[in-house]
Amino acid sequence: MTAPVQAHRMKAGATEIAVNERTGEMEIIHRVYAHDLLEALGNLELDETELLSSQSGLAQIEQLVRAEFRVAEGDGRLLELTYVGAELDGEFAWIYFTASAPEDTSSFVVDNDILSNAFEDQVMMTNFRFNSDVRTAMQGPGRRDPIRVRFTQ
């Protein structure tokens, strides 16, 4: 007899932060497993489609991400994030925010603890993309403190 197969064992997500050249806004895009998001929100009676298509579900997602994700300019001033929404794509939930792009993009501080209150082993990777440079911050078990990323000017 074989053991049942798990859909995934890893608790991981990714965040991409870049300036949209067309709009000039900073875009913050989070990608997490949709069923992990449901579990973290305590909404296991819903399916992913129901959560991401209801106003109350979208509001719960916004509240969770606002509580567990922060990004600041290099001097520590938090960026004011505007929630755009969320959508389902296969097994992933994509969650969108924007912010005014700061003039100084040489340094940022990120604290990306999305889903870590629900899952001790959650790992989040944050990629900052400015011009042709990319800097990555990894946060997970044993590495939950905010991380500073620097770009050369």
N, CA and C of each residue as an Amber inpcrd file, in Angstrom:
protein
   459
   0.8370000  -1.1730000   0.0000000   0.0000000   0.0000000   0.0000000
   0.8900000   1.2460000   0.0000000   0.5870000   2.1910000  -0.8380000
   1.3830000   3.4090000  -0.9180000   0.7530000   4.5020000  -0.0760000
   1.5990000   5.4310000   0.3400000   1.1310000   6.5690000   1.1400000
   0.4250000   7.5720000   0.2350000  -0.5600000   8.3120000   0.7650000
  -1.2280000   9.3290000  -0.0550000  -0.2490000  10.4460000  -0.4280000
  -0.4710000  11.0230000  -1.5840000   0.3810000  12.0980000  -2.0650000
  -0.1960000  13.4270000  -1.6140000   0.6670000  14.3070000  -1.1250000
   0.2690000  15.6540000  -0.7150000   0.3380000  16.5790000  -1.9360000
  -0.5440000  17.5690000  -1.9960000  -0.5320000  18.5340000  -3.0930000
   0.7730000  19.3390000  -3.0760000   1.1420000  19.8270000  -1.9420000
   2.4560000  20.4430000  -1.7600000   2.7690000  20.4550000  -0.2740000
   4.0200000  20.3650000   0.0460000   4.4410000  20.3720000   1.4500000
   5.0720000  21.7030000   1.8180000   5.6100000  22.3960000   0.8260000
   6.3090000  23.6350000   1.0870000   5.3160000  24.7710000   1.3250000
   5.5770000  25.5530000   2.3240000   4.8000000  26.7660000   2.5900000
   5.6600000  27.9260000   2.1130000   5.3950000  28.4010000   0.9120000
   6.2360000  29.4430000   0.3250000   5.4050000  30.3670000  -0.5430000
   5.8870000  31.5780000  -0.6660000   5.2590000  32.5620000  -1.5270000
   6.3130000  33.5140000  -2.0500000   5.9010000  34.3500000  -2.9810000
   6.8300000  35.3080000  -3.5870000   6.1510000  36.6550000  -3.7340000
   6.9450000  37.6920000  -3.6080000   6.4860000  39.0610000  -3.8100000
   7.4160000  39.7320000  -4.8060000   6.8450000  40.4260000  -5.7740000
   7.6100000  41.1900000  -6.7600000   7.2770000  42.6650000  -6.5710000
   8.3150000  43.4960000  -6.4870000   8.1350000  44.9440000  -6.3330000
   8.9280000  45.6330000  -7.4380000   8.2340000  46.4410000  -8.2270000
   8.8750000  47.1540000  -9.3310000   8.0480000  48.3800000  -9.6680000
   8.6610000  49.3100000 -10.3600000   7.9480000  50.4900000 -10.8280000
   7.4260000  50.2020000 -12.2310000   6.1400000  50.4370000 -12.4270000
   5.5250000  50.2980000 -13.7390000   5.9200000  51.5390000 -14.5430000
   6.6660000  51.3290000 -15.6000000   7.1700000  52.4570000 -16.4010000
   6.0390000  53.2630000 -17.0290000   4.9460000  52.6010000 -17.3400000
   3.8090000  53.2860000 -17.9840000   3.0920000  54.2140000 -17.0130000
   2.8330000  53.7320000 -15.7790000   2.0640000  54.5230000 -14.8110000
   2.9420000  55.2980000 -13.8350000   4.1890000  54.8740000 -13.6700000
   5.0700000  55.5070000 -12.6950000   4.8120000  55.0510000 -11.2740000
   3.8490000  54.1460000 -11.0820000   3.5430000  53.6380000  -9.7440000
   4.4080000  52.4270000  -9.4120000   4.6620000  52.2640000  -8.1270000
   5.3050000  51.0570000  -7.6640000   4.2270000  49.9880000  -7.5410000
   4.4830000  48.8240000  -8.0960000   3.5380000  47.7140000  -8.0190000
   4.0970000  46.6550000  -7.0810000   3.2560000  46.1670000  -6.1910000
   3.6130000  45.1280000  -5.2360000   2.6770000  43.9580000  -5.5150000
   3.2430000  42.8410000  -5.9520000   2.4470000  41.6810000  -6.3500000
   2.8760000  40.4900000  -5.5090000   1.9340000  39.9600000  -4.7340000
   2.1920000  38.8000000  -3.8920000   1.5760000  37.5660000  -4.5420000
   2.2910000  36.4350000  -4.4700000   1.7620000  35.1630000  -4.9520000
   1.9170000  34.1270000  -3.8390000   0.7900000  33.5490000  -3.4230000
   0.7900000  32.5080000  -2.3990000  -0.1270000  31.3760000  -2.8660000
   0.0510000  30.2110000  -2.2700000  -0.8710000  29.1180000  -2.5720000
  -2.2560000  29.4990000  -2.0510000  -3.2610000  29.3720000  -2.9080000
  -4.6160000  29.7880000  -2.5570000  -5.1700000  29.0010000  -1.3820000
  -4.9220000  27.7030000  -1.3170000  -5.4780000  26.9310000  -0.2030000
  -4.7780000  27.2680000   1.1110000  -3.5050000  27.7030000   1.0690000
  -2.8460000  28.1800000   2.2880000  -3.4840000  29.4870000   2.7590000
  -3.8220000  30.3520000   1.8080000  -4.4930000  31.6040000   2.1350000
  -5.8320000  31.3320000   2.8000000  -6.5960000  30.3850000   2.2490000
  -7.8800000  30.0020000   2.8560000  -7.6830000  29.5290000   4.2910000
  -6.7020000  28.6650000   4.4800000  -6.4510000  28.1380000   5.8180000
  -6.0370000  29.2480000   6.7830000  -5.1730000  30.1450000   6.3400000
  -4.7220000  31.2440000   7.1980000  -5.8760000  32.1530000   7.5940000
  -6.8380000  32.3110000   6.6930000  -8.0110000  33.1500000   6.9750000
  -9.0900000  32.4060000   7.7480000  -8.9120000  31.1010000   7.9370000
  -9.9070000  30.3110000   8.6450000 -11.1690000  30.0990000   7.8350000
 -11.0520000  30.1040000   6.5080000 -12.2080000  29.9820000   5.6160000
 -12.2200000  28.6580000   4.8810000 -11.9910000  27.5700000   5.5770000
 -11.9210000  26.2760000   4.9060000 -13.2710000  25.8070000   4.3870000
 -14.3790000  26.4470000   4.8280000 -15.6860000  26.0650000   4.3010000
 -15.9220000  26.6400000   2.9030000 -15.1370000  27.6410000   2.5080000
 -15.2270000  28.2120000   1.1600000 -14.2120000  27.5320000   0.2570000
 -14.3970000  27.6750000  -1.0470000 -13.3010000  27.3030000  -1.9340000
 -12.6270000  28.5930000  -2.3950000 -11.4970000  28.4380000  -3.0610000
 -10.6960000  29.5990000  -3.4550000 -11.4720000  30.5630000  -4.3430000
 -12.2650000  30.0260000  -5.2580000 -13.0320000  30.8780000  -6.1710000
 -14.0440000  31.7250000  -5.4120000 -14.7260000  31.1270000  -4.4460000
 -15.7050000  31.8780000  -3.6480000 -15.0290000  32.9950000  -2.8640000
 -13.8940000  32.6840000  -2.2360000 -13.1840000  33.6870000  -1.4400000
 -12.7580000  34.8650000  -2.2990000 -12.1730000  34.5710000  -3.4620000
 -11.6040000  35.6200000  -4.2940000 -12.6270000  36.3340000  -5.1720000
 -13.8780000  35.8900000  -5.1280000 -14.9060000  36.5810000  -5.9040000
 -15.8910000  37.3390000  -5.0230000 -15.7330000  37.2300000  -3.7120000
 -16.6640000  37.9380000  -2.8210000 -15.9950000  39.1770000  -2.2350000
 -16.7940000  40.2220000  -2.0210000 -16.2640000  41.4490000  -1.4220000
 -15.7170000  41.1940000  -0.0180000 -16.4010000  40.3600000   0.7540000
 -15.9130000  40.0740000   2.1110000 -14.6080000  39.2800000   2.0590000
 -14.4850000  38.3530000   1.1040000 -13.2370000  37.5990000   0.9570000
 -12.0840000  38.4980000   0.5700000 -12.3180000  39.3950000  -0.3890000
 -11.2760000  40.3230000  -0.8100000 -10.8660000  41.2520000   0.3280000
 -11.8350000  41.6690000   1.1510000 -11.5270000  42.5240000   2.3060000
 -10.6960000  41.7570000   3.3400000 -10.9880000  40.4810000   3.5460000
 -10.2010000  39.6670000   4.4810000  -8.7670000  39.5110000   3.9960000
  -8.6040000  39.3220000   2.6930000  -7.2630000  39.2010000   2.1180000
  -6.4960000  40.4990000   2.3130000  -7.1340000  41.6190000   2.0340000
  -6.4780000  42.9190000   2.2250000  -6.0370000  43.0810000   3.6750000
  -6.9160000  42.7900000   4.6080000  -6.6100000  42.9500000   6.0210000
  -5.4330000  42.0680000   6.4400000  -5.4190000  40.8210000   5.9860000
  -4.3320000  39.9120000   6.3340000  -3.0010000  40.4270000   5.8000000
  -2.9610000  40.8180000   4.5320000  -1.7020000  41.2670000   3.9370000
  -1.2420000  42.5750000   4.5730000  -2.1540000  43.4920000   4.8430000
  -1.7560000  44.7430000   5.5000000  -1.1360000  44.4810000   6.8800000
  -1.6130000  43.4510000   7.5700000  -1.0860000  43.1290000   8.8980000
   0.2700000  42.4220000   8.8350000   0.5630000  41.7630000   7.7050000
   1.7380000  40.8970000   7.6610000   2.7960000  41.3190000   6.6390000
   2.5980000  42.4390000   5.9540000   3.5710000  42.9040000   4.9690000
   3.7700000  44.4020000   5.1170000   5.0260000  44.8100000   5.1770000
   5.3840000  46.2150000   5.2250000   6.6160000  46.4360000   4.3570000
   6.6510000  47.5800000   3.6930000   7.8360000  47.9740000   2.9440000
   8.0540000  49.4600000   3.2080000   9.3250000  49.8090000   3.4050000
   9.6700000  51.1850000   3.7520000  10.7930000  51.6780000   2.8550000
  10.8590000  52.9900000   2.7230000  12.0050000  53.5960000   2.0630000
  13.2330000  53.3350000   2.9290000  14.3980000  53.6110000   2.4020000
  15.6390000  53.3510000   3.1210000  15.7450000  54.0350000   4.4630000
  15.0720000  55.1790000   4.6230000  15.1270000  55.8980000   5.8970000
  14.1010000  55.3840000   6.9020000  13.3470000  54.3370000   6.5270000
  12.3920000  53.7320000   7.4550000  10.9620000  54.2060000   7.3190000
  10.7020000  55.2110000   6.4680000   9.3250000  55.6790000   6.2820000
   8.5340000  54.6440000   5.4980000   7.4550000  54.1480000   6.1120000
   6.6280000  53.1340000   5.4630000   5.9670000  53.7030000   4.2130000
   5.9400000  52.9050000   3.1620000   5.2090000  53.2930000   1.9600000
   3.7230000  53.0770000   2.1990000   2.9190000  54.0120000   1.7430000
   1.4690000  53.8840000   1.8660000   0.9660000  53.0360000   0.7050000
   0.4310000  51.8670000   1.0360000   0.0090000  50.9090000   0.0180000
  -1.4800000  51.0550000  -0.2760000  -1.8160000  50.9570000  -1.5480000
  -3.2030000  50.9730000  -2.0040000  -3.5480000  49.5770000  -2.5010000
  -4.5960000  49.0160000  -1.9270000  -5.0300000  47.6690000  -2.3170000
  -5.7500000  47.7370000  -3.6440000  -5.3370000  46.9080000  -4.5940000
  -5.9560000  46.8630000  -5.9080000  -6.9360000  45.6970000  -5.9890000
  -6.5580000  44.5510000  -5.4210000  -7.4360000  43.3910000  -5.4500000
  -6.6420000  42.1050000  -5.4610000  -7.3440000  41.0130000  -5.7460000
  -6.7260000  39.6900000  -5.7730000  -7.4520000  38.8460000  -6.8070000
  -6.7560000  37.8430000  -7.3070000  -7.3650000  36.9260000  -8.2620000
  -6.7600000  35.5470000  -8.1160000  -7.4900000  34.5850000  -8.6130000
  -7.0720000  33.1940000  -8.5790000  -6.5280000  32.8070000  -9.9460000
  -5.3790000  32.1220000  -9.9510000  -4.8080000  31.6030000 -11.1860000
  -4.2740000  30.2100000 -10.8710000  -5.0660000  29.2040000 -11.2070000
  -4.6800000  27.8360000 -10.8710000  -4.6630000  27.6530000  -9.3710000
  -3.5430000  27.1780000  -8.8390000  -3.4420000  26.9500000  -7.4020000
  -2.9570000  28.1720000  -6.6320000  -2.6960000  29.2710000  -7.3390000
  -2.1390000  30.4560000  -6.7020000  -3.1590000  31.5850000  -6.5660000
  -3.0240000  32.3330000  -5.4810000  -3.7260000  33.5980000  -5.3040000
  -2.7110000  34.7020000  -5.5710000  -3.0910000  35.6380000  -6.4110000
  -2.2690000  36.8130000  -6.7140000  -2.9280000  38.0030000  -6.0360000
  -2.1610000  38.7510000  -5.2570000  -2.6870000  39.8590000  -4.4620000
  -1.9200000  41.1220000  -4.8570000  -2.6590000  42.1740000  -5.2230000
  -2.0500000  43.3480000  -5.8330000  -2.2090000  44.6030000  -4.9690000
  -1.1080000  45.3330000  -4.8420000  -1.0870000  46.6430000  -4.2020000
  -0.2630000  47.5690000  -5.0860000  -0.4690000  48.8730000  -4.9120000
   0.3780000  49.8770000  -5.5430000   0.8030000  50.8810000  -4.4830000
   1.8100000  51.6750000  -4.8230000   2.2750000  52.7710000  -3.9600000
   2.9140000  53.8120000  -4.8540000   2.9740000  55.0210000  -4.3570000
   3.7240000  56.0480000  -5.0820000   5.1900000  55.6470000  -5.0610000
   5.8360000  55.7520000  -6.2000000   7.2500000  55.3920000  -6.2620000
   8.0810000  56.4780000  -5.5850000   8.9330000  56.0890000  -4.6500000
   9.7760000  57.1010000  -4.0050000  10.8390000  57.6050000  -4.9820000
  11.2950000  58.8220000  -4.7580000  12.3500000  59.3660000  -5.6180000
  13.6530000  58.6110000  -5.4280000  13.9450000  58.2510000  -4.1840000
  15.1810000  57.5370000  -3.8710000  14.8870000  56.0370000  -3.8180000
  15.3980000  55.3080000  -4.7900000  15.2030000  53.8570000  -4.8290000
  16.5110000  53.1180000  -4.5420000  17.3970000  53.7650000  -3.7840000
  18.6940000  53.1380000  -3.5030000  18.6250000  52.1280000  -2.3710000
  17.5700000  52.1860000  -1.5490000  17.4870000  51.2910000  -0.4030000
  16.0380000  51.1510000   0.0430000  15.6840000  49.9430000   0.4590000
  14.3530000  49.6540000   0.9950000  14.4910000  48.7250000   2.1920000
  13.4760000  48.7460000   3.0360000  13.3880000  47.7900000   4.1380000
  12.0730000  47.0460000   3.9460000  12.1400000  45.7180000   3.9700000
  10.9440000  44.9100000   3.7740000  10.7590000  43.9780000   4.9610000
   9.5030000  43.8300000   5.3540000   9.1120000  42.8780000   6.3920000
   7.9460000  42.0870000   5.8140000   8.2620000  40.9370000   5.2450000
   7.2800000  40.1420000   4.5170000   6.9700000  38.8770000   5.3130000
   5.9750000  38.9590000   6.1580000   5.5720000  37.8330000   7.0110000
   4.2260000  37.2550000   6.5760000   3.8700000  37.4170000   5.2990000
   2.5780000  36.9320000   4.8300000   2.4510000  35.4370000   5.1200000
   1.3610000  35.0710000   5.7820000   0.9820000  33.7110000   6.1730000
   1.8320000  33.1190000   7.2970000   2.8290000  33.8420000   7.7800000
   3.6970000  33.2740000   8.8270000   2.9930000  33.1650000  10.1790000
   1.9420000  33.9370000  10.3960000   1.1860000  33.7760000  11.6460000
   0.3910000  32.4690000  11.6460000   0.0740000  31.9760000  10.4680000
  -0.6670000  30.7160000  10.3560000   0.2590000  29.5150000  10.2040000
   1.4130000  29.7320000   9.5700000   2.3300000  28.6300000   9.2720000
   3.7350000  28.9870000   9.7340000   4.2040000  28.3160000  10.7420000
   5.5360000  28.5860000  11.2960000   6.6350000  28.4160000  10.2550000
   6.4340000  27.4990000   9.2990000   7.4640000  27.2130000   8.3020000
   7.3030000  28.0100000   7.0060000   6.4260000  29.0160000   6.9970000
   6.2030000  29.8330000   5.7990000   7.4780000  30.5890000   5.4230000
   7.8210000  30.5460000   4.1560000   8.9560000  31.2820000   3.6010000
   8.4170000  32.2570000   2.5670000   8.8740000  33.4940000   2.6230000
   8.4860000  34.4940000   1.6270000   9.7440000  35.0820000   1.0030000
   9.7640000  35.1170000  -0.3310000  10.8480000  35.7210000  -1.0840000
  10.3240000  37.0370000  -1.6600000  11.0620000  38.1140000  -1.4660000
  10.6810000  39.4190000  -2.0090000  11.7460000  39.8550000  -2.9970000
  11.3510000  40.0580000  -4.2550000  12.2550000  40.5620000  -5.2940000
  11.9460000  42.0250000  -5.5470000  12.9580000  42.8590000  -5.4460000
  12.8720000  44.2700000  -5.8230000  13.5380000  44.4020000  -7.1850000
  12.8130000  44.9730000  -8.1640000  13.3600000  45.1650000  -9.5100000
  13.3280000  46.6560000  -9.8290000  14.5230000  47.2430000  -9.9910000
  14.6200000  48.6480000 -10.3650000  15.6650000  48.7720000 -11.4490000
  15.2480000  49.4050000 -12.5460000  16.0630000  49.4550000 -13.7550000
  16.3640000  48.0200000 -14.1430000  17.6050000  47.6440000 -14.2870000
  17.9130000  46.2560000 -14.6330000  18.4470000  45.4780000 -13.4290000
  18.3970000  46.0810000 -12.2470000  18.9060000  45.4310000 -11.0390000
  17.7960000  44.7190000 -10.2770000  18.1470000  43.5850000  -9.6810000
  17.2280000  42.8250000  -8.8360000  17.9230000  42.5370000  -7.5130000
  17.2130000  42.7580000  -6.4340000  17.6810000  42.3920000  -5.0900000
  16.5950000  41.5190000  -4.4700000  17.0270000  40.4750000  -3.7590000
  16.0920000  39.5270000  -3.1720000  16.2640000  39.4770000  -1.6660000
  15.1530000  39.4850000  -0.9510000  15.1320000  39.3120000   0.5030000
  14.3400000  38.0480000   0.8050000  14.9150000  37.1650000   1.5930000
  14.2420000  35.9220000   1.9950000  13.9160000  35.9960000   3.4740000
  12.6600000  35.6940000   3.8140000  12.2520000  35.6470000   5.2090000
  11.5190000  34.3430000   5.4560000  11.8240000  33.7340000   6.5860000
  11.2150000  32.4670000   6.9350000  11.6150000  32.0570000   8.3370000
  11.4870000  30.7870000   8.6580000  11.8170000  30.3230000  10.0070000
  13.2390000  30.7400000  10.4010000  13.3510000  31.3830000  11.5550000
  14.6440000  31.8590000  12.0350000  15.1240000  33.1320000  11.3820000
  14.3850000  33.6630000  10.4050000  14.7660000  34.8980000   9.6970000
  13.5310000  35.7690000   9.5030000  12.9560000  36.2340000  10.5870000
  11.7140000  37.0100000  10.4870000  11.9400000  38.5180000  10.6150000
  13.1350000  38.9550000  10.9810000  13.3810000  40.3830000  11.1280000
  13.3210000  41.0870000   9.7730000  12.9640000  42.3760000   9.7630000
  12.9710000  43.1390000   8.5150000  14.3560000  43.0940000   7.8650000
  14.3750000  43.1620000   6.5420000  15.6220000  43.0730000   5.7720000
  15.7830000  44.3380000   4.9380000  17.0070000  44.8680000   4.9290000
  17.3260000  46.0280000   4.0880000  17.9500000  45.5250000   2.7880000
  17.4640000  46.0510000   1.6730000  18.0750000  45.7710000   0.3750000
  18.5990000  47.0960000  -0.1640000  19.7720000  47.0320000  -0.8220000
  20.3900000  48.2410000  -1.3470000  20.6530000  48.0950000  -2.8480000
  20.5220000  49.2260000  -3.5360000  20.8500000  49.3230000  -4.9470000
  21.9440000  50.3590000  -5.0770000  22.8670000  50.1660000  -5.9940000
  23.8860000  51.1870000  -6.2490000  23.2830000  52.2530000  -7.1400000
  23.7460000  53.4580000  -6.9880000  23.2070000  54.5640000  -7.7880000
  24.2420000  55.0950000  -8.7310000
